[in-house]
Amino acid sequence: MTTLLSVNAGRAKRVAYTDAASGTTGIDKRPVDGPVRIESPGPNGVGASGVAGDDVCDLRYHGGADRAAYAFAREDLDRWERELGRELANGSFGENLTTAGLDVNGALIGERWRIGASLIVEVTGGRVPCRTFQGHLEERGIDPRGWVKRFTQAGRPGALLRVIEPGEVRAGDPVTVVHRPDHEITVAFLHRAATTERERLAETLVAAEWMESGLLAAARKHVEKYGS
């Protein structure tokens, strides 16, 4: 069964390992009891998290309509548990939604999921790891050396989400794929093209109308410079 295992939120706290101008981060996300409303937070660079009670502190790279929430598969957390040799609770990677039974990285850009009774979200891209992510893991007792490279090369980035229809969700809600667009660009493919296989960025533009704006800008800039 495809299920939402937990809804996770984090409050801003001051840390030494972030590049955010505020010196704060909301990456330390923990499961939340009860129903949580998720809605579009407004434009990128202005809106923050779409998840009620969740803080986003660096609006350059996080939050906004294209990145209203972040989903990560429990199966991938389990795999990292084995590789890192320690327990990883839901929310450990800063995800808002921890899922089970859902092929998050195989989701198509523009694919839509219904979660619970009314929330519909749309996949826009995958996470690009950063210094804050690496520092967060170090704070949790994980040796972070080379973490950005290691996470990138693993090719399992989780999915950034746009809110199509707002709603309330809670742990245990079913997750259903309700639409898949007519192309073959998955979260994993877009992630590789944006990081380790940049010569393939031009191929991702068939999914341009659904892509997260930062990844879309990178793809268009690459095509302008090198052609298709």
Phi, psi and omega in degrees: 000138179271120193221149168274112182282322180201154169253128187238138180223154180222145176262149181299136172217151182280131180221166181267352191251020179245150175267000179299140182301330181284343184074015183237163176213152175248022186291339182281083186261140182232150178302142183248134176282152173077177181291143179233129180277137176234127181212167179293131183271357183109180188300154173302142181086348179236306178286153180253234180280147174272358184262121182302133178083006183249136180256138170239128190250342180239093187286355175293323189237351186227156177076181183089172188302322183282345186225046186292332179206163183228127182247141178221141184279137175300327179299324178284326173299319179298320179295318178292326175305314180294320182288323183269344178072033177204162182285141176234110179288160172305134182094354185300331181263016178080016181278147176278327184234119175257122187249163173225135177082006182248131179279079185298313185282340175270000179293143177281146172296123186098354175295143181243140178240138167263128178241123184069210186279329192223337183290129172236126180239160182233134181285130183241345182165195179232164182288135169257118186292155186219178180301322181297318178300314180297316180295325178297317179294321178299319179297332180272008175090012179260132177295113188268002185303123180073015186296318182301314179295317183296315179295318180298313183290336178295330175071024179235070192278349189078170190244132169276147190229142171255143179270121177266315175227121182291161178182176177257139179226162178209164177305136180098349178295144175287151175240126184233131173283119184251349179201138173229122182290167186268066171205181185238020182273108180268170174304314182295319179296313180299320179299313180297318181296326181279347186234288189263347182228058188295340177295349180259005182302322182301327180296333184286346186291349173294343178254018188304321186292345181250348190289147171301140192298324180293317178292323178296317179298320179296318180295315181294321178297320179296317180294320178299323184278319189246350183083177184263000000 
